[in-house]
């Protein structure tokens, strides 16, 4: 059986207009791979009234446990007060764990 490594799956559901800002934040933390999906749903703020902004996005990245909390703190500080954003971490077991290892030093804002 193949060896797995425990990592974190970072999931962010956000307004489309934050796409580039979220990608920049991930890259500042040396996250080089992520998946973006268009999603729809309803949350505490209800259904968004301004469909002209485009669909909501779900951005997912597998990251090292060491940087996970730091990234969540930045997302919270930068976006939670003014935008419809939710983010969470899940434990995942991945093959090829070395592929997802980020350098221990990340930039801060």
Secondary structure, DSSP 8 states (H G I E B T S, - for coil): ----EEEEEEEEEE-GGGHHHHHHHHHHTT----EEEEE---BTTBS-S-GGG--EEEEEEEE-HHHHHHHHHHHHHHHTTTS-EEEEEEEEEESSGGGG---S-----
